[in-house]
């Protein structure tokens, strides 16, 4: 789901019936599927570069509060 507040695509929690508002690289799927607008793609790219890009590549999430294997800094 596109978040106007975050200027980023976020996941949707169907049980709670609301967006998660967590920033993850899953936001790149609408760009890959070519369903994002040019403006949305530019905003996502800007945030991926500023928040997710690290030495050696990108992190899948920017969360530091989790012990999940896919969360930062892994």
N, C-alpha and C positions, 0 to 999 in steps of 0.2 A: 504494500500500500504506500502511496506517496504521502509524505507528511509535509504540508506547507510550512509548519513550524520548524522542522528539522532540515527541510530542503534535502530530503533523503528518502529512499524507499526503506520501509521497515516491515517486519513480519506482522501477521495478524493472528491473535489468539482467539480461535473460534469458540473455546469454552467460555472465556471472559467477554467475548464479543467486543474486543477493542484492540487497537494496535499495541505492539510491545514497546515501541519507541527505543528499542536497542539498536545501536548502529553495528551492523555486521556486513561482511562482504557479500552476503546474499542480495544486497542492494544492487549488485552488478548484473543479476539475471535479467531485469527489464532492459538493460542496455544490450546485452547479448542477444535477447530475443527481438530486439529492434522495436520495442513498444514504448520506450521512453521518448518524451519530447526532447528536442535539442537542448532546451533550457534545463530540463531535469537531468539529462546526461552531463551537461557542463557542471551543474551543482554537485552531482555525485562524484564526478572525476576530481573536482577541486577538494572535496572532503576526503576522498580516498588518498589523495596525494598528501594532504596535510595531517591526517589522523592515523592512517593505516600503514603508510610507507615507512619501512625501517631498513636499516642496513641488511642487505641480503634478500629483500623482498617485502611482502606485505603480511600483516597479521590478519587473521580472519575476524577477530573482534577487537575492540579496544577496552574490553572489560578486564580489570585487574582484580576483581573481587570474586573470582571463581577459581575452582581447582579443576575445571573441565579441561581435557586435553586440547581442545580447539580454541580456548581462550588465551588472550595475551598473557605472557610473552611467548608462548609456543608458536 
